[in-house]
Amino acid sequence: MIFNLIVFKFQLIVLSALIAVASAGLLPVAVKHVEYAEAPAEYQFQYSVHDDHTGDIKSQQEERHGDNVVGQYTLIDADGYRRVVDYTADEHNGFNAVVRREPLTQKVVKAVKVVAPVQHYVSAPVVHKVALPVAKVAYPTYYHH
């Protein structure tokens, strides 16, 4: 029984040592390297969002053939104009964008009714506190390596 325990511990030590040596790269390990032909990137995509309730209206389309990218995105700015950005990118000219703004025929921005609590003081005049909404606009940033 004790002999079997000693043999088992010895086997564990030898196995652990072999695993450590193999993971350190000292033993030859059969690895098959597969080489793939480099193909230029090819894709097309598009999406759009049109939510009248929130006023979130935007779209984008883009296609890539090798190192050449051509695309466009649109969105509604907070001031009621549609921003249209046409862009291209390639390895010689980098990223280039043309931005134009178009007025909308109908106003998308919705009016918000602000209701605030009124505080009354006996010895002071009536004070009205109103919390006004703040519009935050995030612009996408693009960079070329």
Phi and psi restraints in degrees (value plus and minus 20) as a CYANA .aco file:
   2 ILE   PHI     -87.9   -47.9
   2 ILE   PSI     -56.6   -16.6
   3 PHE   PHI     -82.0   -42.0
   3 PHE   PSI     -62.6   -22.6
   4 ASN   PHI     -82.6   -42.6
   4 ASN   PSI     -58.1   -18.1
   5 LEU   PHI     -86.0   -46.0
   5 LEU   PSI     -60.8   -20.8
   6 ILE   PHI     -86.2   -46.2
   6 ILE   PSI     -62.2   -22.2
   7 VAL   PHI     -84.0   -44.0
   7 VAL   PSI     -61.3   -21.3
   8 PHE   PHI     -83.5   -43.5
   8 PHE   PSI     -63.7   -23.7
   9 LYS   PHI     -84.0   -44.0
   9 LYS   PSI     -59.7   -19.7
  10 PHE   PHI     -83.1   -43.1
  10 PHE   PSI     -62.5   -22.5
  11 GLN   PHI     -83.2   -43.2
  11 GLN   PSI     -59.4   -19.4
  12 LEU   PHI     -83.7   -43.7
  12 LEU   PSI     -61.2   -21.2
  13 ILE   PHI     -85.6   -45.6
  13 ILE   PSI     -63.9   -23.9
  14 VAL   PHI     -84.9   -44.9
  14 VAL   PSI     -63.8   -23.8
  15 LEU   PHI     -82.3   -42.3
  15 LEU   PSI     -63.2   -23.2
  16 SER   PHI     -82.8   -42.8
  16 SER   PSI     -60.2   -20.2
  17 ALA   PHI     -85.4   -45.4
  17 ALA   PSI     -61.2   -21.2
  18 LEU   PHI     -84.4   -44.4
  18 LEU   PSI     -60.4   -20.4
  19 ILE   PHI     -85.0   -45.0
  19 ILE   PSI     -61.6   -21.6
  20 ALA   PHI     -84.9   -44.9
  20 ALA   PSI     -61.7   -21.7
  21 VAL   PHI     -87.8   -47.8
  21 VAL   PSI     -61.0   -21.0
  22 ALA   PHI     -86.4   -46.4
  22 ALA   PSI     -60.8   -20.8
  23 SER   PHI     -91.6   -51.6
  23 SER   PSI     -43.8    -3.8
  24 ALA   PHI     -99.6   -59.6
  24 ALA   PSI     -27.5    12.5
  25 GLY   PHI      65.7   105.7
  25 GLY   PSI      -3.3    36.7
  26 LEU   PHI    -106.8   -66.8
  26 LEU   PSI     -43.2    -3.2
  27 LEU   PHI    -119.8   -79.8
  27 LEU   PSI     124.5   164.5
  28 PRO   PHI     -88.5   -48.5
  28 PRO   PSI     114.7   154.7
  29 VAL   PHI    -144.9  -104.9
  29 VAL   PSI     112.9   152.9
  30 ALA   PHI     -97.2   -57.2
  30 ALA   PSI      95.4   135.4
  31 VAL   PHI    -148.9  -108.9
  31 VAL   PSI     108.1   148.1
  32 LYS   PHI    -116.2   -76.2
  32 LYS   PSI      99.0   139.0
  33 HIS   PHI    -111.7   -71.7
  33 HIS   PSI     106.5   146.5
  34 VAL   PHI    -129.0   -89.0
  34 VAL   PSI     105.0   145.0
  35 GLU   PHI    -120.8   -80.8
  35 GLU   PSI     110.6   150.6
  36 TYR   PHI    -129.1   -89.1
  36 TYR   PSI     120.0   160.0
  37 ALA   PHI     -87.2   -47.2
  37 ALA   PSI     115.2   155.2
  38 GLU   PHI     -96.5   -56.5
  38 GLU   PSI      99.8   139.8
  39 ALA   PHI    -129.6   -89.6
  39 ALA   PSI     122.8   162.8
  40 PRO   PHI     -85.3   -45.3
  40 PRO   PSI     128.0   168.0
  41 ALA   PHI     -87.7   -47.7
  41 ALA   PSI     114.4   154.4
  42 GLU   PHI    -155.6  -115.6
  42 GLU   PSI     103.1   143.1
  43 TYR   PHI    -179.4  -139.4
  43 TYR   PSI     143.0   183.0
  44 GLN   PHI    -162.9  -122.9
  44 GLN   PSI     118.4   158.4
  45 PHE   PHI    -170.2  -130.2
  45 PHE   PSI     140.3   180.3
  46 GLN   PHI    -178.1  -138.1
  46 GLN   PSI     132.2   172.2
  47 TYR   PHI    -173.4  -133.4
  47 TYR   PSI     142.7   182.7
  48 SER   PHI    -174.7  -134.7
  48 SER   PSI     132.4   172.4
  49 VAL   PHI    -149.5  -109.5
  49 VAL   PSI     113.6   153.6
  50 HIS   PHI    -161.3  -121.3
  50 HIS   PSI      74.6   114.6
  51 ASP   PHI    -135.9   -95.9
  51 ASP   PSI      80.4   120.4
  52 ASP   PHI     -85.2   -45.2
  52 ASP   PSI     -48.7    -8.7
  53 HIS   PHI     -86.1   -46.1
  53 HIS   PSI     -64.1   -24.1
  54 THR   PHI    -118.4   -78.4
  54 THR   PSI     -32.7     7.3
  55 GLY   PHI      60.6   100.6
  55 GLY   PSI      -8.4    31.6
  56 ASP   PHI    -102.7   -62.7
  56 ASP   PSI      82.3   122.3
  57 ILE   PHI    -150.9  -110.9
  57 ILE   PSI      96.3   136.3
  58 LYS   PHI    -177.5  -137.5
  58 LYS   PSI     143.1   183.1
  59 SER   PHI    -176.8  -136.8
  59 SER   PSI     139.8   179.8
  60 GLN   PHI    -172.4  -132.4
  60 GLN   PSI     125.1   165.1
  61 GLN   PHI    -162.5  -122.5
  61 GLN   PSI     123.5   163.5
  62 GLU   PHI    -173.9  -133.9
  62 GLU   PSI     127.9   167.9
  63 GLU   PHI    -162.0  -122.0
  63 GLU   PSI     128.6   168.6
  64 ARG   PHI    -151.6  -111.6
  64 ARG   PSI     114.7   154.7
  65 HIS   PHI    -151.3  -111.3
  65 HIS   PSI      84.9   124.9
  66 GLY   PHI      46.4    86.4
  66 GLY   PSI    -143.2  -103.2
  67 ASP   PHI    -116.1   -76.1
  67 ASP   PSI     -14.1    25.9
  68 ASN   PHI    -122.4   -82.4
  68 ASN   PSI     105.7   145.7
  69 VAL   PHI    -139.9   -99.9
  69 VAL   PSI     114.2   154.2
  70 VAL   PHI    -152.9  -112.9
  70 VAL   PSI     113.6   153.6
  71 GLY   PHI    -180.7  -140.7
  71 GLY   PSI     156.0   196.0
  72 GLN   PHI    -172.4  -132.4
  72 GLN   PSI     121.0   161.0
  73 TYR   PHI    -155.2  -115.2
  73 TYR   PSI     131.6   171.6
  74 THR   PHI    -151.8  -111.8
  74 THR   PSI     131.5   171.5
  75 LEU   PHI    -177.7  -137.7
  75 LEU   PSI     142.7   182.7
  76 ILE   PHI    -117.5   -77.5
  76 ILE   PSI      99.4   139.4
  77 ASP   PHI     -95.6   -55.6
  77 ASP   PSI     143.8   183.8
  78 ALA   PHI     -84.5   -44.5
  78 ALA   PSI     -43.8    -3.8
  79 ASP   PHI    -107.2   -67.2
  79 ASP   PSI     -11.3    28.7
  80 GLY   PHI      69.1   109.1
  80 GLY   PSI      -8.1    31.9
  81 TYR   PHI    -124.2   -84.2
  81 TYR   PSI     129.5   169.5
  82 ARG   PHI    -110.8   -70.8
  82 ARG   PSI     105.6   145.6
  83 ARG   PHI    -115.4   -75.4
  83 ARG   PSI     109.0   149.0
  84 VAL   PHI    -140.5  -100.5
  84 VAL   PSI     104.2   144.2
  85 VAL   PHI    -140.5  -100.5
  85 VAL   PSI      95.3   135.3
  86 ASP   PHI    -120.6   -80.6
  86 ASP   PSI     110.5   150.5
  87 TYR   PHI    -157.9  -117.9
  87 TYR   PSI     135.1   175.1
  88 THR   PHI    -157.8  -117.8
  88 THR   PSI     136.2   176.2
  89 ALA   PHI    -170.5  -130.5
  89 ALA   PSI     116.5   156.5
  90 ASP   PHI    -173.1  -133.1
  90 ASP   PSI     151.6   191.6
  91 GLU   PHI     -93.3   -53.3
  91 GLU   PSI     -37.9     2.1
  92 HIS   PHI    -110.8   -70.8
  92 HIS   PSI     -61.0   -21.0
  93 ASN   PHI    -122.2   -82.2
  93 ASN   PSI     -29.5    10.5
  94 GLY   PHI      52.8    92.8
  94 GLY   PSI    -173.5  -133.5
  95 PHE   PHI    -114.1   -74.1
  95 PHE   PSI     108.6   148.6
  96 ASN   PHI    -151.5  -111.5
  96 ASN   PSI     116.0   156.0
  97 ALA   PHI    -153.8  -113.8
  97 ALA   PSI     123.1   163.1
  98 VAL   PHI    -137.0   -97.0
  98 VAL   PSI     101.2   141.2
  99 VAL   PHI    -130.0   -90.0
  99 VAL   PSI     112.6   152.6
 100 ARG   PHI    -155.0  -115.0
 100 ARG   PSI     134.4   174.4
 101 ARG   PHI    -141.2  -101.2
 101 ARG   PSI     114.7   154.7
 102 GLU   PHI    -142.6  -102.6
 102 GLU   PSI     111.9   151.9
 103 PRO   PHI     -89.7   -49.7
 103 PRO   PSI     125.0   165.0
 104 LEU   PHI    -106.4   -66.4
 104 LEU   PSI     127.9   167.9
 105 THR   PHI     -95.5   -55.5
 105 THR   PSI     -50.1   -10.1
 106 GLN   PHI    -143.1  -103.1
 106 GLN   PSI     123.9   163.9
 107 LYS   PHI     -98.6   -58.6
 107 LYS   PSI     109.2   149.2
 108 VAL   PHI    -113.0   -73.0
 108 VAL   PSI     -48.3    -8.3
 109 VAL   PHI     -85.3   -45.3
 109 VAL   PSI     108.6   148.6
 110 LYS   PHI    -115.5   -75.5
 110 LYS   PSI     126.2   166.2
 111 ALA   PHI     -95.0   -55.0
 111 ALA   PSI     120.9   160.9
 112 VAL   PHI    -135.9   -95.9
 112 VAL   PSI     106.1   146.1
 113 LYS   PHI    -108.7   -68.7
 113 LYS   PSI     104.2   144.2
 114 VAL   PHI    -123.2   -83.2
 114 VAL   PSI     102.3   142.3
 115 VAL   PHI    -135.5   -95.5
 115 VAL   PSI     103.9   143.9
 116 ALA   PHI    -144.8  -104.8
 116 ALA   PSI     129.3   169.3
 117 PRO   PHI     -88.5   -48.5
 117 PRO   PSI     127.5   167.5
 118 VAL   PHI    -127.4   -87.4
 118 VAL   PSI     110.3   150.3
 119 GLN   PHI    -126.5   -86.5
 119 GLN   PSI     112.8   152.8
 120 HIS   PHI    -132.2   -92.2
 120 HIS   PSI     114.7   154.7
 121 TYR   PHI    -139.1   -99.1
 121 TYR   PSI     120.8   160.8
 122 VAL   PHI     -89.3   -49.3
 122 VAL   PSI     -62.8   -22.8
 123 SER   PHI    -116.4   -76.4
 123 SER   PSI     -15.3    24.7
 124 ALA   PHI    -153.0  -113.0
 124 ALA   PSI     143.3   183.3
 125 PRO   PHI     -88.1   -48.1
 125 PRO   PSI     145.4   185.4
 126 VAL   PHI     -87.8   -47.8
 126 VAL   PSI     113.2   153.2
 127 VAL   PHI    -134.0   -94.0
 127 VAL   PSI     108.9   148.9
 128 HIS   PHI    -128.4   -88.4
 128 HIS   PSI     105.2   145.2
 129 LYS   PHI    -127.8   -87.8
 129 LYS   PSI     107.6   147.6
 130 VAL   PHI    -147.6  -107.6
 130 VAL   PSI     106.9   146.9
 131 ALA   PHI    -117.5   -77.5
 131 ALA   PSI      97.2   137.2
 132 LEU   PHI    -114.1   -74.1
 132 LEU   PSI     121.1   161.1
 133 PRO   PHI     -89.9   -49.9
 133 PRO   PSI     128.7   168.7
 134 VAL   PHI    -134.6   -94.6
 134 VAL   PSI     106.4   146.4
 135 ALA   PHI    -109.6   -69.6
 135 ALA   PSI     106.7   146.7
 136 LYS   PHI    -131.0   -91.0
 136 LYS   PSI     109.1   149.1
 137 VAL   PHI    -138.4   -98.4
 137 VAL   PSI     105.4   145.4
 138 ALA   PHI    -127.6   -87.6
 138 ALA   PSI     110.6   150.6
 139 TYR   PHI    -125.2   -85.2
 139 TYR   PSI     116.5   156.5
 140 PRO   PHI     -88.0   -48.0
 140 PRO   PSI     124.3   164.3
 141 THR   PHI    -134.3   -94.3
 141 THR   PSI     117.2   157.2
 142 TYR   PHI    -147.4  -107.4
 142 TYR   PSI     125.1   165.1
 143 TYR   PHI    -164.3  -124.3
 143 TYR   PSI     138.0   178.0
 144 HIS   PHI    -137.4   -97.4
 144 HIS   PSI     113.1   153.1
